[in-house]
Amino acid sequence: MTTDIGSDKGSWTSRWFGSKQEQPILAPVAPEVLEQQPLPGVGVSDLPAVDDLVGVDPYARGLSAFIAACPTPMTIAIQGGWGTGKTSTMKMVEKELVAHHTACEIVNFNTWQYEHTDLGEGLTYHLVKAILEQGTPPEEQERKAAVLSALRRGAMRVTQEAARAAVRAADAAAAHAASVAGGELGAKVYDAGRKSVVESFSAQADVPDSIERLIDVRADFAQVIRTRVTKSGSAGARVVVFIDDLDRLEPARAVEVMESLKALLDCPGCVFVLAVDFEVVQQGVRLKYRDMTNDKVRAFFDKIIQVPFHMPVSAYAMDKVIDAGLEHVDLSDESRELCRTVGTRAVDNNPRAAKRLVNSFVMLRHVSRLTDSSAASEQSGTPCKTTLQGDM
């Protein structure tokens, strides 16, 4: 059924919220009674969906099949903006792996949960701990403890600070040389000078020690993973690490996690699946490494991410999200179709925006009915009493 939004069958407000003649979603009740009775399950939660509502299931199944069969190490980015369903897609991929690819051992790490706690050791430490705490064989417990101890002492942090200092020193020295040379020659002088300063800086006394510690940590981590997948006895065994909510971190912290993946955890037997908004990565790289061009930011991202998976928002079936939210709301067929038509046009293929719209509509409908009931009771002089009506 197609509804003509501009038709003259009553005002859009009465059609959207329902006319007073329609079966009311709420019958009159006393406010004190209403306060004691929670509203039934209407609207739609923003929790990640495990069951497909928007039509991404074929994509999730294809991605899970790739994860189970690809060479390792491999890092995959599920990319999309706010509210496009990255976490829901990750959950569907995980569900598919558990059901059909049992050689995959799943580890979940939600960065945002750790961002809001006091992390003396940093996100890298907690990420590695989450991976190693699960499934490390008895004979590798000592090696696991050594990895965590080194990270707790700040091996990764020292190396990153040294690298940042090198970049700052290189930028200053090379920029000065380039300004003297000028033009195309100046650009070449800048690149050469920057490289030279970084190399000379890395030869200073404290940097080799931190780099050596990082190499040891990386080797120990790789050995623990190697033993773990070998002992599983399954062909193609691997550890699949889902890292969610990177785009909810401060951009610089998101970049820190991505750098850790490349510098420390990029070893055979591991597949990393990141939910990330590229715009956040861009901000983080520019904050951390100043004056980087768009091409250099993209190169940074491409070095870490081998497989970019873009959320297929253009293929989303948004009417299913709206229908799910309105399933238990008492509406005429015409009003339901109007909600579906207006809603799908308003939310720009964004599932979270659709959920917010549906929930706002349901809430306003409740308010509208209670307001009408209060006005009617004032006119009649009868106290306003209410019970929830219908299977909502």
C-alpha positions in Angstrom: 0.0 0.0 0.0 1.4 3.4 -0.9 0.2 6.4 1.1 0.0 9.8 -0.4 1.5 12.0 2.3 -0.1 15.1 0.8 -3.7 13.7 0.7 -6.5 15.5 2.4 -7.6 12.7 4.7 -7.2 14.7 7.8 -4.2 16.6 9.1 -0.7 15.0 9.2 -0.7 15.3 13.0 -3.9 13.3 13.4 -2.7 10.7 10.9 0.7 10.4 12.5 -0.4 10.3 16.1 -3.9 8.8 15.3 -7.2 10.5 15.4 -9.3 10.6 18.6 -11.8 8.3 17.0 -9.2 5.5 16.6 -8.9 2.8 19.2 -6.7 4.7 21.8 -3.3 3.3 22.7 -4.0 4.3 26.3 -7.4 4.3 28.0 -7.8 6.9 30.9 -6.0 6.1 34.1 -5.0 7.8 37.3 -1.4 9.2 37.1 -0.5 7.6 40.4 -1.5 4.2 39.0 0.4 4.8 35.8 3.6 5.6 37.8 3.4 2.1 39.4 3.0 0.3 36.1 6.0 0.2 33.7 5.0 0.6 30.1 4.9 -2.6 28.1 7.7 -3.4 25.5 7.2 -0.8 22.8 9.8 0.9 20.7 13.2 -0.6 20.0 16.4 -1.0 22.0 19.7 0.3 20.7 21.5 -2.8 21.8 23.5 -4.5 19.0 21.3 -6.8 16.9 22.2 -10.4 16.6 19.4 -11.1 14.2 19.4 -9.3 10.8 16.8 -6.5 10.3 18.4 -4.4 7.6 19.6 -7.1 5.1 23.3 -7.4 6.0 23.2 -11.2 6.7 24.7 -12.2 3.3 27.6 -9.8 3.9 28.1 -11.1 7.5 28.2 -14.7 6.3 30.7 -13.8 3.5 32.9 -12.0 5.9 32.9 -14.8 8.5 33.8 -17.3 5.7 36.7 -15.1 4.7 37.9 -14.8 8.4 37.8 -18.5 8.8 39.9 -19.2 5.6 42.2 -16.2 5.1 46.0 -16.4 5.7 47.1 -15.0 9.0 48.0 -12.5 10.4 45.1 -10.4 9.0 43.5 -7.2 10.1 40.0 -6.3 8.9 38.2 -3.0 9.4 34.4 -2.9 9.5 34.0 0.8 8.5 31.1 3.0 8.8 29.8 6.2 10.4 27.8 6.7 13.6 24.8 4.4 13.9 25.4 2.4 10.7 25.4 -1.0 12.5 29.1 -1.9 12.8 28.7 -3.6 16.2 25.6 -5.5 15.1 27.5 -6.7 12.0 30.4 -7.9 14.2 27.9 -9.8 16.4 26.4 -11.5 13.4 29.9 -12.4 12.1 30.7 -13.8 15.5 27.5 -15.8 15.7 28.3 -17.3 12.2 31.8 -18.2 13.2 30.7 -19.9 16.4 28.0 -21.9 14.5 29.9 -22.9 11.4 33.7 -22.3 11.9 34.6 -23.9 15.1 38.4 -23.7 14.5 38.0 -20.0 15.3 38.6 -19.0 18.9 36.7 -15.8 19.7 38.0 -12.9 21.8 35.9 -9.8 22.4 37.5 -6.5 23.4 35.4 -3.3 23.8 37.8 -0.4 24.0 35.2 2.1 25.2 34.6 0.1 28.5 38.3 0.6 29.3 38.5 4.2 28.2 36.2 5.2 31.1 38.4 3.5 33.8 41.7 4.6 35.3 44.2 2.7 33.1 47.7 2.9 34.6 48.9 0.3 32.1 47.1 1.6 29.1 44.8 0.0 26.5 47.5 -2.1 24.9 48.1 -4.0 28.1 44.4 -4.7 28.6 44.0 -5.8 25.0 46.9 -8.2 25.2 45.7 -9.5 28.6 42.2 -10.1 27.2 43.7 -12.2 24.4 46.1 -14.2 26.5 43.9 -14.8 29.5 41.7 -17.0 27.4 43.0 -20.3 26.2 46.8 -20.0 26.9 48.2 -23.6 27.4 49.8 -24.4 30.8 53.3 -24.7 29.3 53.0 -21.0 28.0 51.8 -19.5 31.3 55.3 -18.3 32.2 55.7 -16.7 28.8 52.3 -15.1 29.1 53.3 -13.6 32.4 56.5 -12.2 30.9 54.5 -10.5 28.1 52.1 -8.9 30.5 54.8 -7.9 33.0 56.8 -6.1 30.2 53.7 -4.3 29.0 52.8 -3.3 32.6 56.2 -1.8 32.9 55.5 0.3 29.8 57.6 -1.3 27.0 55.1 -0.2 24.4 54.6 3.3 25.9 58.4 4.0 26.1 58.8 3.0 22.4 55.9 5.1 21.3 57.2 8.1 23.3 60.6 7.7 21.7 59.1 7.5 18.2 57.0 10.6 18.8 60.1 12.5 20.0 62.0 11.4 17.0 59.2 12.7 14.7 59.1 16.0 16.5 62.9 16.4 16.3 62.9 15.3 12.6 60.1 17.7 11.7 61.8 20.7 13.3 65.3 20.0 11.8 64.0 19.0 8.3 61.6 22.0 8.1 64.5 24.4 8.8 66.7 22.8 6.2 63.8 22.9 3.6 63.1 26.5 4.3 66.7 27.4 3.5 66.7 25.3 0.2 63.2 26.3 -0.9 61.0 24.9 -3.8 61.2 21.4 -5.1 64.7 21.0 -3.7 63.4 22.1 -0.3 60.8 19.3 -0.4 63.5 16.7 -1.1 65.7 18.1 1.6 62.7 17.9 4.1 62.1 14.2 3.4 65.8 13.3 3.5 66.4 15.4 6.6 63.4 13.9 8.4 64.6 10.4 7.7 68.1 11.2 8.8 67.1 12.7 12.1 64.8 9.8 12.9 67.7 7.4 12.3 70.1 9.3 14.4 67.6 9.7 17.2 66.9 5.9 17.3 70.6 5.4 17.9 70.4 7.2 21.2 71.0 5.1 24.4 67.4 4.6 25.7 65.7 3.8 22.4 67.5 0.5 21.5 66.6 -0.9 24.9 62.9 -0.1 24.5 62.9 -1.5 20.9 64.7 -4.6 22.1 62.0 -5.1 24.8 59.3 -4.6 22.2 60.9 -7.3 20.0 61.0 -9.7 22.9 57.4 -9.1 23.8 56.3 -9.5 20.2 58.2 -12.8 19.9 56.8 -14.2 23.2 53.3 -13.2 22.2 53.7 -14.9 18.9 55.0 -18.1 20.5 52.0 -18.2 22.9 49.6 -17.9 20.0 51.5 -20.5 17.9 51.3 -23.0 20.7 47.7 -22.2 21.3 46.5 -22.8 17.7 48.8 -25.8 17.3 47.4 -27.5 20.4 43.8 -27.0 19.2 44.3 -29.7 16.7 42.0 -28.1 14.1 43.1 -27.3 10.6 43.1 -23.6 10.0 42.8 -22.8 13.8 43.1 -19.2 14.6 42.3 -16.6 17.3 39.8 -14.0 16.1 39.9 -10.8 18.1 36.9 -8.4 17.7 37.8 -4.9 18.8 34.7 -2.7 19.1 34.0 1.0 19.6 37.3 2.4 18.5 35.5 5.4 17.1 34.2 6.2 20.6 37.7 6.6 22.0 39.5 9.9 21.8 41.0 9.8 18.3 44.6 9.6 19.5 43.8 6.6 21.7 42.2 4.9 18.8 45.4 5.4 16.8 47.4 4.0 19.8 45.4 0.7 19.6 45.9 0.4 15.9 49.6 1.0 16.2 49.8 -1.7 18.8 48.2 -4.2 16.5 50.9 -3.6 13.9 53.9 -3.2 16.2 53.1 -6.0 18.7 50.3 -8.3 17.8 50.6 -8.8 14.1 51.6 -12.5 14.2 50.5 -15.8 12.5 47.4 -17.3 14.0 45.7 -14.0 14.6 42.8 -12.2 12.8 41.8 -8.8 14.1 38.4 -7.4 13.3 38.0 -3.7 14.1 34.8 -1.6 14.1 36.1 1.9 13.1 35.1 5.2 11.6 37.8 6.3 9.2 37.1 9.9 10.1 38.1 9.2 13.7 41.3 7.6 12.5 42.1 10.7 10.4 41.6 13.0 13.4 43.8 10.8 15.6 46.7 10.5 13.2 46.7 14.3 12.6 46.6 15.0 16.3 49.5 12.6 17.0 51.6 13.2 13.9 51.1 16.8 13.0 51.0 18.2 9.4 50.3 14.8 7.8 48.6 15.1 4.4 45.4 13.1 3.5 47.5 10.7 1.4 49.8 10.0 4.4 46.9 9.5 6.7 45.4 7.0 4.2 48.8 5.3 3.9 49.0 4.9 7.7 45.5 3.3 7.7 46.3 1.0 4.8 49.5 -0.3 6.4 47.5 -1.5 9.4 44.3 -2.6 7.7 44.6 -5.3 5.0 40.8 -5.7 4.3 38.5 -2.7 4.6 34.8 -3.7 4.8 32.5 -0.8 4.3 29.0 -1.1 5.8 26.5 -1.6 2.9 24.2 1.2 4.0 22.8 1.7 0.5 21.3 -1.8 0.5 19.6 -1.4 4.0 16.0 -2.3 4.3 15.1 0.4 6.8 11.3 -0.4 6.8 12.1 -3.6 8.7 13.7 -1.6 11.6 10.7 0.7 11.7 8.2 -2.2 11.5 10.0 -4.0 14.4 9.8 -0.9 16.6 6.1 -0.4 15.9 5.1 -4.1 16.1 3.2 -3.8 19.4 1.9 -0.3 18.8 -1.8 -0.1 18.1 -2.0 1.7 14.7 -4.4 1.6 11.8 -2.9 0.1 8.6 -2.9 3.6 7.0 -1.0 5.2 10.0 1.5 2.3 10.0 2.2 2.7 6.3 2.6 6.5 6.8 5.1 5.9 9.7 7.0 3.5 7.4 7.1 5.9 4.5 8.0 9.0 6.4 10.5 7.1 8.6 12.5 5.5 5.8 12.8 8.9 4.1 13.9 10.7 7.2 16.7 8.5 8.6 19.1 8.3 5.6 19.6 4.5 5.9 21.0 4.8 9.4 19.6 2.1 11.8 20.3 4.1 15.0 18.6 7.1 13.6 15.6 4.9 12.7 15.5 3.5 16.3 15.6 7.0 17.7 12.8 8.2 15.4 10.6 5.2 16.3 11.1 5.6 20.0 10.4 9.3 19.8 7.2 8.6 17.9 6.0 6.0 20.4 6.8 8.3 23.4 5.0 11.3 21.8 2.0 9.0 21.0 1.8 8.1 24.7 2.1 11.8 25.7 -0.6 12.7 23.1 -3.1 10.1 24.4 -2.5 11.1 28.0 -2.9 14.8 27.2 -6.2 14.0 25.3 -7.4 11.9 28.3 -6.6 14.7 30.8 -8.3 17.3 28.7 -11.4 15.1 28.3 -11.6 14.4 32.1 -11.3 18.2 32.9 -14.2 18.9 30.6 -16.4 16.2 32.0 -15.3 16.7 35.6 -14.4 13.0 35.9 -11.1 12.0 37.5 -8.5 10.8 35.0 -8.1 7.1 35.5 -6.0 4.9 33.2 -5.2 1.4 32.3 -2.9 0.3 29.6 -5.0 -1.2 26.8 -4.2 -3.7 24.1 -1.3 -6.0 23.7 1.5 -3.5 23.4 
